Amino acid sequence: PNVKAALDRAPDIASKIHFVGMQGSIDRGYGDGSDPAAEYNVKADVEAFRTALQADWRSFKITPLDTADPVALGGAHYKRLKQSDDPVLNALFENYRIWADRVTWTEVDYFDERSSTLFDVVAVYMAYSRDHLDFRTIPISVTDDGFTRRDEDGTPVQVAMNWTDLDAFYDHLTRRLLGAEESAP
């Protein structure tokens, strides 16, 4: 609804913005790479996403479940972050613990071992880098029940379809969170 309202108020704003988001599911769904799913960010407001698809953005990139769902920090990366004495990371882990204790749709019994799925982290990364991702321009449309489908008559979108080096992304993310890498411009 916020996208639609913003475009209604200022229709020319889209031409000044590079849209980057975590939306949809093209070839893979949640979990083990199963069939495509009606991804929550689209399913929650199909009309808003349709409005976003039709807007005249400077560019339009998405990370669907295909590349966002597999992303979770674990192992040595997660351990390095949890052992940090950085107050921001400590606050992040405290908030994660509070969230994990309150989740009602799944059991979070892995707090000490790994993160939950970091869906939106991929979209944030895509705002400043295309490294480690394989992008394809795919025309898509949205069904009434929130599925994003390949559609030759749909809107062409730059879609991060696969990771070319997920481990390199984890290295980058860990360094970035530890403050060992310069911030993006």
Disulfide bonds with the S-S distance in Angstrom:
none
